[in-house]
Amino acid sequence: MIKDDKTKKRNLKTAIGLIFFIVFLFIFTLYNVGVFDRPL
């Protein structure tokens, strides 16, 4: 694999996007299940 700045930046953006999406789904699921009784 050739490592250049473009691939690094794209991989970093993809990783951050995936982590953000997973955290969002996790929190959304917890709210749906009713772990948090606070209204949105």
Phi and psi restraints in degrees (range 20) as a CNS / XPLOR table:
assign (resid 1 and name C) (resid 2 and name N)
       (resid 2 and name CA) (resid 2 and name C) 1.0 -94.0 20.0 2
assign (resid 2 and name N) (resid 2 and name CA)
       (resid 2 and name C) (resid 3 and name N) 1.0 122.1 20.0 2
assign (resid 2 and name C) (resid 3 and name N)
       (resid 3 and name CA) (resid 3 and name C) 1.0 -95.3 20.0 2
assign (resid 3 and name N) (resid 3 and name CA)
       (resid 3 and name C) (resid 4 and name N) 1.0 115.9 20.0 2
assign (resid 3 and name C) (resid 4 and name N)
       (resid 4 and name CA) (resid 4 and name C) 1.0 -128.3 20.0 2
assign (resid 4 and name N) (resid 4 and name CA)
       (resid 4 and name C) (resid 5 and name N) 1.0 173.4 20.0 2
assign (resid 4 and name C) (resid 5 and name N)
       (resid 5 and name CA) (resid 5 and name C) 1.0 -65.2 20.0 2
assign (resid 5 and name N) (resid 5 and name CA)
       (resid 5 and name C) (resid 6 and name N) 1.0 -37.5 20.0 2
assign (resid 5 and name C) (resid 6 and name N)
       (resid 6 and name CA) (resid 6 and name C) 1.0 -62.4 20.0 2
assign (resid 6 and name N) (resid 6 and name CA)
       (resid 6 and name C) (resid 7 and name N) 1.0 -45.7 20.0 2
assign (resid 6 and name C) (resid 7 and name N)
       (resid 7 and name CA) (resid 7 and name C) 1.0 -65.3 20.0 2
assign (resid 7 and name N) (resid 7 and name CA)
       (resid 7 and name C) (resid 8 and name N) 1.0 -40.5 20.0 2
assign (resid 7 and name C) (resid 8 and name N)
       (resid 8 and name CA) (resid 8 and name C) 1.0 -60.0 20.0 2
assign (resid 8 and name N) (resid 8 and name CA)
       (resid 8 and name C) (resid 9 and name N) 1.0 -47.8 20.0 2
assign (resid 8 and name C) (resid 9 and name N)
       (resid 9 and name CA) (resid 9 and name C) 1.0 -63.3 20.0 2
assign (resid 9 and name N) (resid 9 and name CA)
       (resid 9 and name C) (resid 10 and name N) 1.0 -42.1 20.0 2
assign (resid 9 and name C) (resid 10 and name N)
       (resid 10 and name CA) (resid 10 and name C) 1.0 -64.8 20.0 2
assign (resid 10 and name N) (resid 10 and name CA)
       (resid 10 and name C) (resid 11 and name N) 1.0 -42.0 20.0 2
assign (resid 10 and name C) (resid 11 and name N)
       (resid 11 and name CA) (resid 11 and name C) 1.0 -64.0 20.0 2
assign (resid 11 and name N) (resid 11 and name CA)
       (resid 11 and name C) (resid 12 and name N) 1.0 -40.4 20.0 2
assign (resid 11 and name C) (resid 12 and name N)
       (resid 12 and name CA) (resid 12 and name C) 1.0 -63.7 20.0 2
assign (resid 12 and name N) (resid 12 and name CA)
       (resid 12 and name C) (resid 13 and name N) 1.0 -45.0 20.0 2
assign (resid 12 and name C) (resid 13 and name N)
       (resid 13 and name CA) (resid 13 and name C) 1.0 -61.9 20.0 2
assign (resid 13 and name N) (resid 13 and name CA)
       (resid 13 and name C) (resid 14 and name N) 1.0 -42.3 20.0 2
assign (resid 13 and name C) (resid 14 and name N)
       (resid 14 and name CA) (resid 14 and name C) 1.0 -63.4 20.0 2
assign (resid 14 and name N) (resid 14 and name CA)
       (resid 14 and name C) (resid 15 and name N) 1.0 -42.6 20.0 2
assign (resid 14 and name C) (resid 15 and name N)
       (resid 15 and name CA) (resid 15 and name C) 1.0 -63.3 20.0 2
assign (resid 15 and name N) (resid 15 and name CA)
       (resid 15 and name C) (resid 16 and name N) 1.0 -45.6 20.0 2
assign (resid 15 and name C) (resid 16 and name N)
       (resid 16 and name CA) (resid 16 and name C) 1.0 -63.5 20.0 2
assign (resid 16 and name N) (resid 16 and name CA)
       (resid 16 and name C) (resid 17 and name N) 1.0 -41.1 20.0 2
assign (resid 16 and name C) (resid 17 and name N)
       (resid 17 and name CA) (resid 17 and name C) 1.0 -62.0 20.0 2
assign (resid 17 and name N) (resid 17 and name CA)
       (resid 17 and name C) (resid 18 and name N) 1.0 -43.8 20.0 2
assign (resid 17 and name C) (resid 18 and name N)
       (resid 18 and name CA) (resid 18 and name C) 1.0 -64.0 20.0 2
assign (resid 18 and name N) (resid 18 and name CA)
       (resid 18 and name C) (resid 19 and name N) 1.0 -44.5 20.0 2
assign (resid 18 and name C) (resid 19 and name N)
       (resid 19 and name CA) (resid 19 and name C) 1.0 -62.1 20.0 2
assign (resid 19 and name N) (resid 19 and name CA)
       (resid 19 and name C) (resid 20 and name N) 1.0 -44.2 20.0 2
assign (resid 19 and name C) (resid 20 and name N)
       (resid 20 and name CA) (resid 20 and name C) 1.0 -61.2 20.0 2
assign (resid 20 and name N) (resid 20 and name CA)
       (resid 20 and name C) (resid 21 and name N) 1.0 -43.1 20.0 2
assign (resid 20 and name C) (resid 21 and name N)
       (resid 21 and name CA) (resid 21 and name C) 1.0 -64.4 20.0 2
assign (resid 21 and name N) (resid 21 and name CA)
       (resid 21 and name C) (resid 22 and name N) 1.0 -41.6 20.0 2
assign (resid 21 and name C) (resid 22 and name N)
       (resid 22 and name CA) (resid 22 and name C) 1.0 -65.4 20.0 2
assign (resid 22 and name N) (resid 22 and name CA)
       (resid 22 and name C) (resid 23 and name N) 1.0 -43.9 20.0 2
assign (resid 22 and name C) (resid 23 and name N)
       (resid 23 and name CA) (resid 23 and name C) 1.0 -62.6 20.0 2
assign (resid 23 and name N) (resid 23 and name CA)
       (resid 23 and name C) (resid 24 and name N) 1.0 -42.2 20.0 2
assign (resid 23 and name C) (resid 24 and name N)
       (resid 24 and name CA) (resid 24 and name C) 1.0 -60.7 20.0 2
assign (resid 24 and name N) (resid 24 and name CA)
       (resid 24 and name C) (resid 25 and name N) 1.0 -46.2 20.0 2
assign (resid 24 and name C) (resid 25 and name N)
       (resid 25 and name CA) (resid 25 and name C) 1.0 -62.8 20.0 2
assign (resid 25 and name N) (resid 25 and name CA)
       (resid 25 and name C) (resid 26 and name N) 1.0 -40.6 20.0 2
assign (resid 25 and name C) (resid 26 and name N)
       (resid 26 and name CA) (resid 26 and name C) 1.0 -60.7 20.0 2
assign (resid 26 and name N) (resid 26 and name CA)
       (resid 26 and name C) (resid 27 and name N) 1.0 -49.3 20.0 2
assign (resid 26 and name C) (resid 27 and name N)
       (resid 27 and name CA) (resid 27 and name C) 1.0 -65.3 20.0 2
assign (resid 27 and name N) (resid 27 and name CA)
       (resid 27 and name C) (resid 28 and name N) 1.0 -42.0 20.0 2
assign (resid 27 and name C) (resid 28 and name N)
       (resid 28 and name CA) (resid 28 and name C) 1.0 -60.4 20.0 2
assign (resid 28 and name N) (resid 28 and name CA)
       (resid 28 and name C) (resid 29 and name N) 1.0 -42.1 20.0 2
assign (resid 28 and name C) (resid 29 and name N)
       (resid 29 and name CA) (resid 29 and name C) 1.0 -65.3 20.0 2
assign (resid 29 and name N) (resid 29 and name CA)
       (resid 29 and name C) (resid 30 and name N) 1.0 -42.4 20.0 2
assign (resid 29 and name C) (resid 30 and name N)
       (resid 30 and name CA) (resid 30 and name C) 1.0 -61.2 20.0 2
assign (resid 30 and name N) (resid 30 and name CA)
       (resid 30 and name C) (resid 31 and name N) 1.0 -41.9 20.0 2
assign (resid 30 and name C) (resid 31 and name N)
       (resid 31 and name CA) (resid 31 and name C) 1.0 -63.1 20.0 2
assign (resid 31 and name N) (resid 31 and name CA)
       (resid 31 and name C) (resid 32 and name N) 1.0 -41.8 20.0 2
assign (resid 31 and name C) (resid 32 and name N)
       (resid 32 and name CA) (resid 32 and name C) 1.0 -66.2 20.0 2
assign (resid 32 and name N) (resid 32 and name CA)
       (resid 32 and name C) (resid 33 and name N) 1.0 -39.3 20.0 2
assign (resid 32 and name C) (resid 33 and name N)
       (resid 33 and name CA) (resid 33 and name C) 1.0 -68.3 20.0 2
assign (resid 33 and name N) (resid 33 and name CA)
       (resid 33 and name C) (resid 34 and name N) 1.0 -29.3 20.0 2
assign (resid 33 and name C) (resid 34 and name N)
       (resid 34 and name CA) (resid 34 and name C) 1.0 103.4 20.0 2
assign (resid 34 and name N) (resid 34 and name CA)
       (resid 34 and name C) (resid 35 and name N) 1.0 22.1 20.0 2
assign (resid 34 and name C) (resid 35 and name N)
       (resid 35 and name CA) (resid 35 and name C) 1.0 -66.7 20.0 2
assign (resid 35 and name N) (resid 35 and name CA)
       (resid 35 and name C) (resid 36 and name N) 1.0 -39.2 20.0 2
assign (resid 35 and name C) (resid 36 and name N)
       (resid 36 and name CA) (resid 36 and name C) 1.0 -99.2 20.0 2
assign (resid 36 and name N) (resid 36 and name CA)
       (resid 36 and name C) (resid 37 and name N) 1.0 124.7 20.0 2
assign (resid 36 and name C) (resid 37 and name N)
       (resid 37 and name CA) (resid 37 and name C) 1.0 -89.6 20.0 2
assign (resid 37 and name N) (resid 37 and name CA)
       (resid 37 and name C) (resid 38 and name N) 1.0 -2.1 20.0 2
assign (resid 37 and name C) (resid 38 and name N)
       (resid 38 and name CA) (resid 38 and name C) 1.0 -72.4 20.0 2
assign (resid 38 and name N) (resid 38 and name CA)
       (resid 38 and name C) (resid 39 and name N) 1.0 136.7 20.0 2
assign (resid 38 and name C) (resid 39 and name N)
       (resid 39 and name CA) (resid 39 and name C) 1.0 -71.7 20.0 2
assign (resid 39 and name N) (resid 39 and name CA)
       (resid 39 and name C) (resid 40 and name N) 1.0 149.8 20.0 2
